[in-house]
């Protein structure tokens, strides 16, 4: 394989798919120019199935538009779409305590909250990225405020409704890992020690409590001190989630001049998670595994969702940039070939999201409350950037 040509080809493919497929699909079909923000409940052809708005997708979309503007091309429509979603967030998506809703109506009337702060994390990175795009420091300060509010909500007993009954003590991988990325995105626009402190704390928790070498796995749920909980739910491995965590840590290692300890941690998580996730029979990253190799509990356990594939592609490129180890390029080819064969909708545009284990389409909708313009365009933007970074590194 001619690696430079391979990477140049993928850089071009990523940019083309972003600018001529994914972004136009959502700008044309999802952008609510009347009320602001983005609709995500779109059928295969882009027709609107439900006007309910996912609050975390308002932040995700605002981030993606600004991130693409900052790193691919200075497309003013992208910046306008980002501002539209940010304005909708500010006007409709916070309660009197600064806690965010999970769903609102088309006009912004609150529908429900959930017991976590993911809406806050995505709003924070949206504000930060928009600040980077425009130079408006108000949004950098707003990003930091929302980040600090999220930290406060997480640390205030009783503020967030408990998922389990009193006395049941467990902690989740998901919020810990996402705060690594949030801290990193905010640090690009505002200097505050709590950002690196949060990144360091999150990585420390993952190392001490969630990485379980006896299973060669990063677990989704553990006890308060990392205790293994031998239940169906707590034995769950989410390979896509873990691979996403791996590249978050690789990115932080890169920002610290390829810190060896961080990189070793990230590569270990990536290797473990690839081994658990890659389907040797049908290809693609599988949804869930059980760390004891028992039947997983989740009904979608053997499906192939869109987003683990995108996270794997990013992680492969980061790992190759960091190490030059060609097995990471081979992995990138494996997952990219599988993506190209199964996910893009050649007739109506965008990608399918929900596939059976063998790669056949389970349902053809392009979006809902949980699928929308985030993981796919983020992969296309990061892939474009990383391919060029690798080419520049090896040409330099």
GUZALUM-710013 format. One record per residue (C-alpha): residue in three letters; x, y, z. Coordinates in Angstrom, 1 decimal. Example, Ala and Ser with C-alpha at 12.3 -4.5 7.8 and 13.67 -1.06 7.14 Angstrom:
BEGIN
rec marpa->ALA, xx->12.3, yy->-4.5, zz->7.8
rec marpa->SER, xx->13.7, yy->-1.1, zz->7.1
This chain:
BEGIN
rec marpa->UNK, xx->0.0, yy->0.0, zz->0.0
rec marpa->UNK, xx->1.2, yy->3.5, zz->-0.9
rec marpa->UNK, xx->0.4, yy->5.1, zz->2.5
rec marpa->UNK, xx->0.7, yy->8.7, zz->1.3
rec marpa->UNK, xx->-1.7, yy->8.1, zz->-1.7
rec marpa->UNK, xx->-4.0, yy->6.2, zz->0.6
rec marpa->UNK, xx->-4.2, yy->9.1, zz->3.1
rec marpa->UNK, xx->-4.5, yy->11.7, zz->0.3
rec marpa->UNK, xx->-7.4, yy->9.8, zz->-1.2
rec marpa->UNK, xx->-9.2, yy->9.5, zz->2.2
rec marpa->UNK, xx->-8.6, yy->13.2, zz->3.0
rec marpa->UNK, xx->-10.3, yy->14.1, zz->-0.3
rec marpa->UNK, xx->-13.1, yy->11.6, zz->0.3
rec marpa->UNK, xx->-13.7, yy->12.9, zz->3.8
rec marpa->UNK, xx->-13.9, yy->16.5, zz->2.6
rec marpa->UNK, xx->-16.1, yy->15.6, zz->-0.3
rec marpa->UNK, xx->-18.6, yy->13.6, zz->1.8
rec marpa->UNK, xx->-18.8, yy->16.4, zz->4.3
rec marpa->UNK, xx->-19.3, yy->19.3, zz->1.9
rec marpa->UNK, xx->-21.4, yy->17.6, zz->-0.8
rec marpa->UNK, xx->-23.4, yy->15.1, zz->1.2
rec marpa->UNK, xx->-23.7, yy->15.3, zz->5.0
rec marpa->UNK, xx->-23.8, yy->19.1, zz->5.6
rec marpa->UNK, xx->-26.2, yy->19.8, zz->2.7
rec marpa->UNK, xx->-28.5, yy->17.0, zz->3.8
rec marpa->UNK, xx->-28.9, yy->18.5, zz->7.3
rec marpa->UNK, xx->-28.9, yy->22.2, zz->6.1
rec marpa->UNK, xx->-31.6, yy->21.4, zz->3.6
rec marpa->UNK, xx->-33.8, yy->19.0, zz->5.6
rec marpa->UNK, xx->-33.0, yy->19.6, zz->9.3
rec marpa->UNK, xx->-32.3, yy->23.3, zz->9.8
rec marpa->UNK, xx->-35.4, yy->25.0, zz->11.3
rec marpa->UNK, xx->-35.1, yy->28.5, zz->9.8
rec marpa->UNK, xx->-38.4, yy->29.6, zz->11.4
rec marpa->UNK, xx->-37.7, yy->28.8, zz->15.0
rec marpa->UNK, xx->-34.0, yy->28.2, zz->14.9
rec marpa->UNK, xx->-32.0, yy->25.1, zz->15.7
rec marpa->UNK, xx->-32.1, yy->21.7, zz->14.1
rec marpa->UNK, xx->-34.7, yy->18.9, zz->13.6
rec marpa->UNK, xx->-33.2, yy->15.4, zz->13.7
rec marpa->UNK, xx->-36.2, yy->13.1, zz->13.3
rec marpa->UNK, xx->-35.9, yy->12.7, zz->9.6
rec marpa->UNK, xx->-36.9, yy->9.8, zz->7.4
rec marpa->UNK, xx->-34.7, yy->8.2, zz->4.8
rec marpa->UNK, xx->-35.4, yy->11.0, zz->2.2
rec marpa->UNK, xx->-35.1, yy->13.8, zz->4.7
rec marpa->UNK, xx->-38.8, yy->14.3, zz->5.3
rec marpa->UNK, xx->-39.7, yy->15.3, zz->8.8
rec marpa->UNK, xx->-41.2, yy->12.6, zz->11.0
rec marpa->UNK, xx->-41.4, yy->14.4, zz->14.3
rec marpa->UNK, xx->-40.8, yy->18.0, zz->15.2
rec marpa->UNK, xx->-39.6, yy->17.2, zz->18.7
rec marpa->UNK, xx->-36.1, yy->18.6, zz->19.1
rec marpa->UNK, xx->-33.3, yy->16.8, zz->20.9
rec marpa->UNK, xx->-31.5, yy->19.4, zz->23.1
rec marpa->UNK, xx->-28.2, yy->17.7, zz->23.0
rec marpa->UNK, xx->-28.4, yy->17.8, zz->19.2
rec marpa->UNK, xx->-28.8, yy->21.5, zz->19.2
rec marpa->UNK, xx->-25.4, yy->21.7, zz->20.8
rec marpa->UNK, xx->-23.9, yy->18.9, zz->18.7
rec marpa->UNK, xx->-25.1, yy->20.6, zz->15.5
rec marpa->UNK, xx->-23.9, yy->24.0, zz->16.6
rec marpa->UNK, xx->-20.5, yy->22.5, zz->17.4
rec marpa->UNK, xx->-20.2, yy->20.6, zz->14.1
rec marpa->UNK, xx->-21.0, yy->23.6, zz->12.0
rec marpa->UNK, xx->-18.4, yy->25.7, zz->13.7
rec marpa->UNK, xx->-15.9, yy->22.9, zz->13.8
rec marpa->UNK, xx->-16.3, yy->22.4, zz->10.1
rec marpa->UNK, xx->-16.0, yy->26.1, zz->9.5
rec marpa->UNK, xx->-12.8, yy->26.2, zz->11.6
rec marpa->UNK, xx->-11.1, yy->23.2, zz->10.0
rec marpa->UNK, xx->-12.4, yy->22.5, zz->6.5
rec marpa->UNK, xx->-13.6, yy->25.6, zz->4.8
rec marpa->UNK, xx->-14.9, yy->29.1, zz->5.8
rec marpa->UNK, xx->-18.5, yy->28.4, zz->4.7
rec marpa->UNK, xx->-20.7, yy->31.2, zz->6.0
rec marpa->UNK, xx->-23.8, yy->29.1, zz->5.9
rec marpa->UNK, xx->-22.2, yy->26.7, zz->8.4
rec marpa->UNK, xx->-21.5, yy->29.6, zz->10.7
rec marpa->UNK, xx->-25.1, yy->30.9, zz->10.4
rec marpa->UNK, xx->-26.4, yy->27.5, zz->11.1
rec marpa->UNK, xx->-24.2, yy->27.2, zz->14.2
rec marpa->UNK, xx->-25.5, yy->30.6, zz->15.5
rec marpa->UNK, xx->-29.1, yy->29.6, zz->14.8
rec marpa->UNK, xx->-28.7, yy->26.6, zz->17.1
rec marpa->UNK, xx->-26.8, yy->28.5, zz->19.7
rec marpa->UNK, xx->-29.5, yy->31.2, zz->19.9
rec marpa->UNK, xx->-32.2, yy->28.4, zz->20.2
rec marpa->UNK, xx->-30.2, yy->26.8, zz->23.0
rec marpa->UNK, xx->-29.9, yy->30.1, zz->24.9
rec marpa->UNK, xx->-33.5, yy->31.1, zz->24.4
rec marpa->UNK, xx->-35.2, yy->27.8, zz->25.1
rec marpa->UNK, xx->-33.0, yy->25.0, zz->26.5
rec marpa->UNK, xx->-32.0, yy->26.0, zz->30.1
rec marpa->UNK, xx->-34.2, yy->26.0, zz->33.2
rec marpa->UNK, xx->-34.0, yy->28.6, zz->36.0
rec marpa->UNK, xx->-31.1, yy->26.6, zz->37.6
rec marpa->UNK, xx->-29.1, yy->26.5, zz->34.5
rec marpa->UNK, xx->-29.9, yy->22.8, zz->34.0
rec marpa->UNK, xx->-30.8, yy->21.8, zz->30.4
rec marpa->UNK, xx->-33.7, yy->20.0, zz->29.0
rec marpa->UNK, xx->-33.4, yy->16.8, zz->27.0
rec marpa->UNK, xx->-36.3, yy->17.4, zz->24.6
rec marpa->UNK, xx->-38.3, yy->20.5, zz->23.6
rec marpa->UNK, xx->-40.9, yy->21.2, zz->21.0
rec marpa->UNK, xx->-40.2, yy->22.9, zz->17.7
rec marpa->UNK, xx->-40.9, yy->26.3, zz->19.2
rec marpa->UNK, xx->-38.8, yy->25.5, zz->22.3
rec marpa->UNK, xx->-41.4, yy->24.5, zz->24.9
rec marpa->UNK, xx->-39.8, yy->22.1, zz->27.4
rec marpa->UNK, xx->-40.9, yy->18.4, zz->27.2
rec marpa->UNK, xx->-38.5, yy->16.5, zz->29.5
rec marpa->UNK, xx->-35.2, yy->16.4, zz->31.3
rec marpa->UNK, xx->-33.0, yy->13.4, zz->32.1
rec marpa->UNK, xx->-30.8, yy->12.5, zz->35.0
rec marpa->UNK, xx->-27.5, yy->13.5, zz->33.4
rec marpa->UNK, xx->-25.7, yy->16.5, zz->31.9
rec marpa->UNK, xx->-24.9, yy->15.5, zz->28.3
rec marpa->UNK, xx->-26.9, yy->18.4, zz->27.0
rec marpa->UNK, xx->-24.7, yy->20.7, zz->29.0
rec marpa->UNK, xx->-21.5, yy->19.1, zz->27.7
rec marpa->UNK, xx->-22.5, yy->19.5, zz->24.1
rec marpa->UNK, xx->-23.7, yy->23.1, zz->24.6
rec marpa->UNK, xx->-20.4, yy->23.9, zz->26.1
rec marpa->UNK, xx->-18.3, yy->22.6, zz->23.2
rec marpa->UNK, xx->-20.7, yy->24.4, zz->20.8
rec marpa->UNK, xx->-20.2, yy->27.8, zz->22.5
rec marpa->UNK, xx->-16.4, yy->27.2, zz->22.6
rec marpa->UNK, xx->-16.2, yy->26.3, zz->18.9
rec marpa->UNK, xx->-18.3, yy->29.2, zz->17.9
rec marpa->UNK, xx->-16.1, yy->31.5, zz->19.9
rec marpa->UNK, xx->-13.1, yy->30.1, zz->18.1
rec marpa->UNK, xx->-14.8, yy->30.7, zz->14.8
rec marpa->UNK, xx->-15.9, yy->34.3, zz->15.5
rec marpa->UNK, xx->-13.4, yy->35.5, zz->18.1
rec marpa->UNK, xx->-16.3, yy->36.4, zz->20.3
rec marpa->UNK, xx->-15.0, yy->35.9, zz->23.8
rec marpa->UNK, xx->-18.5, yy->36.0, zz->25.3
rec marpa->UNK, xx->-19.1, yy->32.5, zz->24.0
rec marpa->UNK, xx->-15.8, yy->31.2, zz->25.5
rec marpa->UNK, xx->-16.9, yy->32.5, zz->28.9
rec marpa->UNK, xx->-20.4, yy->31.1, zz->28.4
rec marpa->UNK, xx->-18.8, yy->27.7, zz->27.6
rec marpa->UNK, xx->-16.8, yy->27.7, zz->30.8
rec marpa->UNK, xx->-19.9, yy->28.7, zz->32.8
rec marpa->UNK, xx->-21.9, yy->25.8, zz->31.4
rec marpa->UNK, xx->-19.0, yy->23.5, zz->32.0
rec marpa->UNK, xx->-18.7, yy->24.6, zz->35.7
rec marpa->UNK, xx->-22.5, yy->24.3, zz->36.0
rec marpa->UNK, xx->-22.3, yy->20.7, zz->34.8
rec marpa->UNK, xx->-19.6, yy->19.9, zz->37.3
rec marpa->UNK, xx->-21.7, yy->21.5, zz->40.0
rec marpa->UNK, xx->-24.8, yy->19.4, zz->39.1
rec marpa->UNK, xx->-22.7, yy->16.2, zz->39.1
rec marpa->UNK, xx->-21.2, yy->17.0, zz->42.5
rec marpa->UNK, xx->-24.3, yy->18.2, zz->44.3
rec marpa->UNK, xx->-26.0, yy->15.3, zz->46.0
rec marpa->UNK, xx->-29.6, yy->15.0, zz->45.0
rec marpa->UNK, xx->-29.5, yy->17.7, zz->42.3
rec marpa->UNK, xx->-29.7, yy->15.1, zz->39.5
rec marpa->UNK, xx->-32.4, yy->12.4, zz->40.0
rec marpa->UNK, xx->-30.9, yy->9.1, zz->41.0
rec marpa->UNK, xx->-30.9, yy->6.3, zz->38.5
rec marpa->UNK, xx->-31.0, yy->3.6, zz->41.2
rec marpa->UNK, xx->-32.3, yy->3.4, zz->44.7
rec marpa->UNK, xx->-30.5, yy->4.8, zz->47.7
rec marpa->UNK, xx->-27.6, yy->2.6, zz->48.7
rec marpa->UNK, xx->-26.9, yy->1.3, zz->45.2
rec marpa->UNK, xx->-23.5, yy->2.8, zz->44.4
rec marpa->UNK, xx->-22.2, yy->2.6, zz->40.9
rec marpa->UNK, xx->-20.4, yy->5.0, zz->38.5
rec marpa->UNK, xx->-20.5, yy->5.2, zz->34.8
rec marpa->UNK, xx->-17.8, yy->5.5, zz->32.1
rec marpa->UNK, xx->-19.8, yy->7.8, zz->29.9
rec marpa->UNK, xx->-19.8, yy->11.1, zz->31.7
rec marpa->UNK, xx->-16.2, yy->10.7, zz->32.8
rec marpa->UNK, xx->-15.0, yy->10.2, zz->29.3
rec marpa->UNK, xx->-17.0, yy->13.0, zz->27.7
rec marpa->UNK, xx->-15.5, yy->15.5, zz->30.1
rec marpa->UNK, xx->-12.1, yy->14.8, zz->28.6
rec marpa->UNK, xx->-13.2, yy->16.0, zz->25.3
rec marpa->UNK, xx->-15.2, yy->18.9, zz->26.7
rec marpa->UNK, xx->-12.1, yy->20.1, zz->28.7
rec marpa->UNK, xx->-10.0, yy->19.8, zz->25.6
rec marpa->UNK, xx->-12.4, yy->21.8, zz->23.3
rec marpa->UNK, xx->-12.8, yy->24.6, zz->25.8
rec marpa->UNK, xx->-9.1, yy->24.9, zz->26.5
rec marpa->UNK, xx->-8.7, yy->25.9, zz->22.9
rec marpa->UNK, xx->-10.5, yy->29.2, zz->23.6
rec marpa->UNK, xx->-10.2, yy->29.9, zz->27.3
rec marpa->UNK, xx->-7.4, yy->29.4, zz->29.9
rec marpa->UNK, xx->-8.8, yy->28.0, zz->33.1
rec marpa->UNK, xx->-7.1, yy->25.5, zz->35.3
rec marpa->UNK, xx->-10.3, yy->23.5, zz->36.0
rec marpa->UNK, xx->-10.2, yy->22.3, zz->32.4
rec marpa->UNK, xx->-6.9, yy->20.4, zz->32.6
rec marpa->UNK, xx->-7.8, yy->19.4, zz->36.2
rec marpa->UNK, xx->-11.0, yy->17.7, zz->34.9
rec marpa->UNK, xx->-9.1, yy->16.0, zz->32.1
rec marpa->UNK, xx->-6.5, yy->14.6, zz->34.5
rec marpa->UNK, xx->-9.2, yy->13.5, zz->37.0
rec marpa->UNK, xx->-11.2, yy->11.7, zz->34.3
rec marpa->UNK, xx->-8.2, yy->9.9, zz->32.9
rec marpa->UNK, xx->-7.1, yy->8.9, zz->36.4
rec marpa->UNK, xx->-10.6, yy->7.5, zz->37.2
rec marpa->UNK, xx->-10.6, yy->5.5, zz->33.9
rec marpa->UNK, xx->-7.1, yy->4.0, zz->34.7
rec marpa->UNK, xx->-7.9, yy->3.2, zz->38.3
rec marpa->UNK, xx->-11.4, yy->2.1, zz->38.2
rec marpa->UNK, xx->-12.7, yy->1.3, zz->34.7
rec marpa->UNK, xx->-9.8, yy->-0.5, zz->33.1
rec marpa->UNK, xx->-9.9, yy->-4.1, zz->34.1
rec marpa->UNK, xx->-6.9, yy->-6.1, zz->32.8
rec marpa->UNK, xx->-8.4, yy->-9.4, zz->34.0
rec marpa->UNK, xx->-10.9, yy->-9.0, zz->31.2
rec marpa->UNK, xx->-8.7, yy->-6.8, zz->28.9
rec marpa->UNK, xx->-11.7, yy->-4.4, zz->28.9
rec marpa->UNK, xx->-12.8, yy->-0.9, zz->29.8
rec marpa->UNK, xx->-16.1, yy->-1.5, zz->31.6
rec marpa->UNK, xx->-19.1, yy->0.8, zz->31.3
rec marpa->UNK, xx->-20.2, yy->0.5, zz->34.9
rec marpa->UNK, xx->-18.2, yy->-0.2, zz->38.1
rec marpa->UNK, xx->-18.5, yy->0.2, zz->41.9
rec marpa->UNK, xx->-17.5, yy->3.5, zz->43.6
rec marpa->UNK, xx->-13.9, yy->2.3, zz->43.9
rec marpa->UNK, xx->-13.8, yy->0.4, zz->40.6
rec marpa->UNK, xx->-15.2, yy->-2.9, zz->42.0
rec marpa->UNK, xx->-16.3, yy->-5.4, zz->39.4
rec marpa->UNK, xx->-20.1, yy->-5.9, zz->39.7
rec marpa->UNK, xx->-21.1, yy->-9.3, zz->38.4
rec marpa->UNK, xx->-24.4, yy->-8.5, zz->36.9
rec marpa->UNK, xx->-25.7, yy->-8.5, zz->33.3
rec marpa->UNK, xx->-25.7, yy->-4.7, zz->33.2
rec marpa->UNK, xx->-22.3, yy->-4.1, zz->34.8
rec marpa->UNK, xx->-20.5, yy->-6.8, zz->32.7
rec marpa->UNK, xx->-21.3, yy->-4.7, zz->29.6
rec marpa->UNK, xx->-18.6, yy->-3.6, zz->27.3
rec marpa->UNK, xx->-19.5, yy->-1.0, zz->24.8
rec marpa->UNK, xx->-16.6, yy->-1.2, zz->22.2
rec marpa->UNK, xx->-17.5, yy->1.9, zz->20.3
rec marpa->UNK, xx->-17.7, yy->4.0, zz->23.5
rec marpa->UNK, xx->-14.3, yy->2.7, zz->24.6
rec marpa->UNK, xx->-12.7, yy->3.4, zz->21.2
rec marpa->UNK, xx->-14.0, yy->6.9, zz->21.4
rec marpa->UNK, xx->-12.4, yy->7.2, zz->24.9
rec marpa->UNK, xx->-9.2, yy->5.9, zz->23.4
rec marpa->UNK, xx->-8.9, yy->8.7, zz->20.8
rec marpa->UNK, xx->-9.9, yy->11.4, zz->23.3
rec marpa->UNK, xx->-6.9, yy->10.3, zz->25.4
rec marpa->UNK, xx->-4.7, yy->10.1, zz->22.2
rec marpa->UNK, xx->-5.7, yy->13.6, zz->21.4
rec marpa->UNK, xx->-4.7, yy->14.8, zz->24.9
rec marpa->UNK, xx->-1.4, yy->12.9, zz->24.6
rec marpa->UNK, xx->-0.7, yy->14.7, zz->21.3
rec marpa->UNK, xx->-1.4, yy->18.1, zz->23.0
rec marpa->UNK, xx->1.2, yy->17.1, zz->25.6
rec marpa->UNK, xx->3.9, yy->16.3, zz->23.1
rec marpa->UNK, xx->2.8, yy->12.7, zz->22.8
rec marpa->UNK, xx->3.0, yy->12.0, zz->26.6
rec marpa->UNK, xx->4.1, yy->8.4, zz->26.7
rec marpa->UNK, xx->2.0, yy->7.3, zz->29.7
rec marpa->UNK, xx->-1.2, yy->8.8, zz->28.2
rec marpa->UNK, xx->-0.5, yy->7.3, zz->24.9
rec marpa->UNK, xx->0.2, yy->3.9, zz->26.4
rec marpa->UNK, xx->-3.1, yy->4.1, zz->28.2
rec marpa->UNK, xx->-5.0, yy->5.1, zz->25.1
rec marpa->UNK, xx->-3.4, yy->2.4, zz->22.9
rec marpa->UNK, xx->-4.2, yy->-0.3, zz->25.5
rec marpa->UNK, xx->-7.8, yy->0.8, zz->25.6
rec marpa->UNK, xx->-8.0, yy->0.9, zz->21.8
rec marpa->UNK, xx->-6.4, yy->-2.6, zz->21.4
rec marpa->UNK, xx->-8.7, yy->-4.2, zz->24.0
rec marpa->UNK, xx->-11.8, yy->-2.5, zz->22.6
rec marpa->UNK, xx->-11.0, yy->-3.4, zz->19.0
rec marpa->UNK, xx->-10.5, yy->-7.0, zz->19.9
rec marpa->UNK, xx->-13.9, yy->-7.1, zz->21.7
rec marpa->UNK, xx->-15.7, yy->-5.0, zz->19.1
rec marpa->UNK, xx->-14.5, yy->-6.1, zz->15.6
rec marpa->UNK, xx->-16.8, yy->-8.8, zz->14.2
rec marpa->UNK, xx->-14.6, yy->-11.4, zz->12.6
rec marpa->UNK, xx->-17.5, yy->-13.0, zz->10.8
rec marpa->UNK, xx->-19.3, yy->-10.0, zz->9.3
rec marpa->UNK, xx->-16.9, yy->-7.1, zz->9.9
rec marpa->UNK, xx->-17.8, yy->-3.8, zz->11.6
rec marpa->UNK, xx->-17.8, yy->-2.9, zz->15.3
rec marpa->UNK, xx->-20.5, yy->-4.7, zz->17.2
rec marpa->UNK, xx->-22.7, yy->-2.9, zz->19.7
rec marpa->UNK, xx->-22.2, yy->-4.7, zz->23.0
rec marpa->UNK, xx->-20.2, yy->-7.6, zz->24.5
rec marpa->UNK, xx->-20.2, yy->-9.2, zz->27.9
rec marpa->UNK, xx->-16.8, yy->-9.3, zz->29.6
rec marpa->UNK, xx->-17.4, yy->-12.9, zz->30.7
rec marpa->UNK, xx->-18.5, yy->-13.9, zz->27.2
rec marpa->UNK, xx->-22.0, yy->-14.5, zz->28.4
rec marpa->UNK, xx->-25.0, yy->-13.5, zz->26.3
rec marpa->UNK, xx->-25.3, yy->-9.7, zz->26.5
rec marpa->UNK, xx->-28.5, yy->-8.3, zz->27.9
rec marpa->UNK, xx->-29.2, yy->-5.4, zz->25.6
rec marpa->UNK, xx->-31.7, yy->-6.2, zz->22.8
rec marpa->UNK, xx->-29.5, yy->-4.4, zz->20.2
rec marpa->UNK, xx->-26.3, yy->-6.3, zz->21.4
rec marpa->UNK, xx->-25.4, yy->-7.7, zz->18.0
rec marpa->UNK, xx->-26.4, yy->-4.8, zz->15.8
rec marpa->UNK, xx->-24.1, yy->-2.5, zz->14.0
rec marpa->UNK, xx->-24.8, yy->1.2, zz->14.7
rec marpa->UNK, xx->-23.3, yy->4.0, zz->12.7
rec marpa->UNK, xx->-21.3, yy->5.8, zz->15.4
rec marpa->UNK, xx->-18.9, yy->3.0, zz->16.7
rec marpa->UNK, xx->-17.6, yy->2.7, zz->13.1
rec marpa->UNK, xx->-16.9, yy->6.4, zz->12.9
rec marpa->UNK, xx->-15.1, yy->6.4, zz->16.3
rec marpa->UNK, xx->-13.0, yy->3.5, zz->15.2
rec marpa->UNK, xx->-11.9, yy->5.3, zz->12.0
rec marpa->UNK, xx->-10.8, yy->8.3, zz->14.0
rec marpa->UNK, xx->-8.9, yy->6.2, zz->16.6
rec marpa->UNK, xx->-7.1, yy->4.3, zz->13.8
rec marpa->UNK, xx->-5.8, yy->7.5, zz->12.3
rec marpa->UNK, xx->-4.7, yy->8.9, zz->15.7
rec marpa->UNK, xx->-2.9, yy->5.7, zz->16.5
rec marpa->UNK, xx->-1.1, yy->5.7, zz->13.2
rec marpa->UNK, xx->-0.1, yy->9.3, zz->13.6
rec marpa->UNK, xx->1.2, yy->8.6, zz->17.1
rec marpa->UNK, xx->3.1, yy->5.3, zz->16.4
rec marpa->UNK, xx->3.6, yy->4.8, zz->12.6
rec marpa->UNK, xx->2.5, yy->1.2, zz->13.3
rec marpa->UNK, xx->1.0, yy->0.0, zz->10.0
rec marpa->UNK, xx->-1.5, yy->-2.3, zz->11.7
rec marpa->UNK, xx->-3.5, yy->0.9, zz->12.5
rec marpa->UNK, xx->-3.7, yy->1.8, zz->8.8
rec marpa->UNK, xx->-4.8, yy->-1.8, zz->8.1
rec marpa->UNK, xx->-7.5, yy->-1.4, zz->10.8
rec marpa->UNK, xx->-8.5, yy->1.9, zz->9.3
rec marpa->UNK, xx->-8.9, yy->0.2, zz->5.9
rec marpa->UNK, xx->-10.9, yy->-2.6, zz->7.5
rec marpa->UNK, xx->-13.4, yy->-0.4, zz->9.1
rec marpa->UNK, xx->-13.5, yy->2.1, zz->6.3
rec marpa->UNK, xx->-14.2, yy->-0.6, zz->3.7
rec marpa->UNK, xx->-17.0, yy->-1.9, zz->5.9
rec marpa->UNK, xx->-18.4, yy->1.6, zz->6.3
rec marpa->UNK, xx->-18.3, yy->2.3, zz->2.5
rec marpa->UNK, xx->-20.0, yy->-1.0, zz->1.8
rec marpa->UNK, xx->-22.9, yy->-0.7, zz->4.3
rec marpa->UNK, xx->-23.6, yy->2.8, zz->5.6
rec marpa->UNK, xx->-23.9, yy->5.5, zz->2.9
rec marpa->UNK, xx->-27.3, yy->5.8, zz->1.3
rec marpa->UNK, xx->-26.4, yy->6.2, zz->-2.4
rec marpa->UNK, xx->-29.9, yy->7.2, zz->-3.4
rec marpa->UNK, xx->-31.1, yy->9.8, zz->-0.8
rec marpa->UNK, xx->-27.8, yy->10.8, zz->0.8
rec marpa->UNK, xx->-26.5, yy->10.8, zz->4.3
rec marpa->UNK, xx->-25.9, yy->7.4, zz->6.1
rec marpa->UNK, xx->-28.1, yy->4.6, zz->7.5
rec marpa->UNK, xx->-27.7, yy->4.4, zz->11.2
rec marpa->UNK, xx->-29.1, yy->1.0, zz->12.3
rec marpa->UNK, xx->-27.9, yy->-2.2, zz->10.7
rec marpa->UNK, xx->-28.3, yy->-5.9, zz->11.6
rec marpa->UNK, xx->-25.2, yy->-7.8, zz->12.4
rec marpa->UNK, xx->-24.7, yy->-9.0, zz->8.8
rec marpa->UNK, xx->-24.8, yy->-5.4, zz->7.6
rec marpa->UNK, xx->-28.3, yy->-5.3, zz->6.2
rec marpa->UNK, xx->-30.4, yy->-2.2, zz->7.0
rec marpa->UNK, xx->-32.6, yy->-2.6, zz->10.1
rec marpa->UNK, xx->-34.5, yy->0.7, zz->9.5
rec marpa->UNK, xx->-33.7, yy->3.5, zz->7.0
rec marpa->UNK, xx->-34.4, yy->6.7, zz->8.9
rec marpa->UNK, xx->-31.6, yy->9.3, zz->8.8
rec marpa->UNK, xx->-32.2, yy->10.6, zz->12.3
rec marpa->UNK, xx->-34.1, yy->10.6, zz->15.6
rec marpa->UNK, xx->-33.6, yy->11.9, zz->19.1
rec marpa->UNK, xx->-30.3, yy->10.0, zz->19.3
rec marpa->UNK, xx->-29.0, yy->9.9, zz->15.7
rec marpa->UNK, xx->-28.3, yy->13.2, zz->13.9
rec marpa->UNK, xx->-25.4, yy->15.3, zz->12.5
rec marpa->UNK, xx->-22.6, yy->14.6, zz->15.0
rec marpa->UNK, xx->-20.6, yy->11.4, zz->14.8
rec marpa->UNK, xx->-20.5, yy->11.2, zz->11.0
rec marpa->UNK, xx->-19.5, yy->14.8, zz->10.3
rec marpa->UNK, xx->-17.1, yy->14.8, zz->13.2
rec marpa->UNK, xx->-15.4, yy->11.7, zz->11.7
rec marpa->UNK, xx->-15.2, yy->13.4, zz->8.3
rec marpa->UNK, xx->-13.7, yy->16.6, zz->9.8
rec marpa->UNK, xx->-11.3, yy->14.8, zz->12.1
rec marpa->UNK, xx->-10.4, yy->12.3, zz->9.3
rec marpa->UNK, xx->-9.6, yy->15.1, zz->6.9
rec marpa->UNK, xx->-7.5, yy->16.8, zz->9.5
rec marpa->UNK, xx->-5.7, yy->13.6, zz->10.7
rec marpa->UNK, xx->-4.9, yy->12.4, zz->7.2
rec marpa->UNK, xx->-3.3, yy->15.7, zz->6.4
rec marpa->UNK, xx->-1.4, yy->15.7, zz->9.8
rec marpa->UNK, xx->0.0, yy->12.3, zz->9.0
rec marpa->UNK, xx->1.0, yy->13.3, zz->5.5
rec marpa->UNK, xx->2.7, yy->16.4, zz->6.8
rec marpa->UNK, xx->4.5, yy->14.5, zz->9.5
rec marpa->UNK, xx->6.0, yy->12.0, zz->7.2
rec marpa->UNK, xx->6.8, yy->14.5, zz->4.4
rec marpa->UNK, xx->8.4, yy->16.8, zz->7.0
